[in-house]
Amino acid sequence: MIAWLVLAGIGLWALIRLGRQGERPGRADWRVAATLFGAVLLGGGVLVAFRGAWLPAVGLFGAGLWLTFASRQRTPVARGEAMSEAEARSLLGVAATATRQEINAAWKRLMTRAHPDQGGTQGLASRLNAARDRLLKR
């Protein structure tokens, strides 16, 4: 009975965690697979522990925990070369003759939709910030 409750808790945890996925597409697939496999390993460790085989249970449980934490580590995005002025203008949608006020207005308008707190992504928000900084420093 306790084993089934533990397995149900692990399944619920996996579903909650899968619902919080917000990474770029290539990384999200890895996190989904790692979450499911980690949940299976944790559940298998619990079942083996209830049967009395402690050494395999510790191994399965440890592998499940490692996979869970390894899939949560974020890899820093490699920063390429600096954004060109044309790229920055294109991203913000401003003309080459845009004033400071026009640049800031375009950045604010786009940032209200692209900010991570508003459903956007951190990558797009940082690109918008870089574009604004590039245009304001010219």
N, C-alpha and C positions, 0 to 999 in steps of 0.2 A: 504494500500500500504506500509506504513512504517513498519507495523507488519511483512509483508512478507520479507522485506529487512532485518529486524532484525533476523528473523528465518533463512534466507539464510546465514547470517553472522555467526550465531551460528553453523549451519551445516558445514560451511567451516572450522570454528575453530576446530570442533570435528574431521573432516577428517585430518587436519594438525596434530593435537595432536596424533591421532591414528597412523599416519605415523612415529612418533618419538619414538615409543615404542622400548625399548632396554633392558628390564628387564629380569630377569630369568622367565621361562615359567609360574610358578604358580602365580607370581605377575602380569604378563602381562594380564592374563585373568581378574583379578580384575580391573586393570586400564582401559581396554577396556570397560567392563561393566559399570564402574563408569563414564567414559567419555560419553557414550551413554545416560545413565540415567540422568546424570547432564545436558546434552544438552536438553533432553526432559523436565526436570524441568524448565530450564531457558526459553525455548520456551513457555512452558505453562504459566509461570509467565508473559511473555510479552503479550500473547494473553489475559489473564485474566485482565491485566492492561488496555489494549485497550478497554475492555468491561466495565471498570469503577469499578471493584471490587478490590480496592486497598489492602485491608488486605490479601485476599488469594494470590494476586499477590506478595506481599512482602514475604509471607511465602514460596511460590514456588521458587521465585528468590533466597531467602536466602538459602533454602535447596539445590538448584542447585549449588550455589557458595560454600557452605560448602562441598558438595560431590566432587566438582572439586578440591578444595584445599586438602581435606583429601586423595584423591587418589594420589596426587602428593608427599605426605610426604614419605620419604624413611625410612624404618626400618633398623637399623644397623644389620649387619650380626653377629651373635654370633660367637665368636672365640672359637673354640674347643681347644683341647690339641695341643701342639706344633707338628710340622711336624717331622716325623722320618727321619733319614738320608737315609734309603732305599726308602722312599716315595719321598724324594727330588731328589735322583739320578734317580729314575724311571720317575719322571715328566720332568726333564731336559734331560734325555736320555744319561747320562754319566756313565762311569764305576766307580767302587769303588776306583780305583787308579787315577782318573782324577786330573789333575793339576789345579791351579787357572786359567790359561789361557784357558784351555779346558772348565771349568765350565762357565767362562765369555763368551766364544764364543758360547756355547750352549744356554746360557740365551739370548744373543743378537739375535741369529738366531730365537729363538722362540718368543721373545718379538716383533720382527718386524711384526709378524703376529697376536699376541695376544693382542697388545696394543689397547685400546679403540679408539684411533684416526685412527687406521688402520682397523677398523671393528671388533676388538675383544671385549672381555668383561672385565669389571673392575675386576671381581672376578678371572678370569684366570690370568690376569696380576699380581694381588696381590699374587696369589699362586706361580707364577713363581719367583717373588721377594723374597717370603719367602723361596722357595727352594734354590735359589742362596745364600741368607744370611745364611741359615742353613749349607750348604756345605762349605762356605768360613770361617765359625766360628769354624769348627771342629778342 
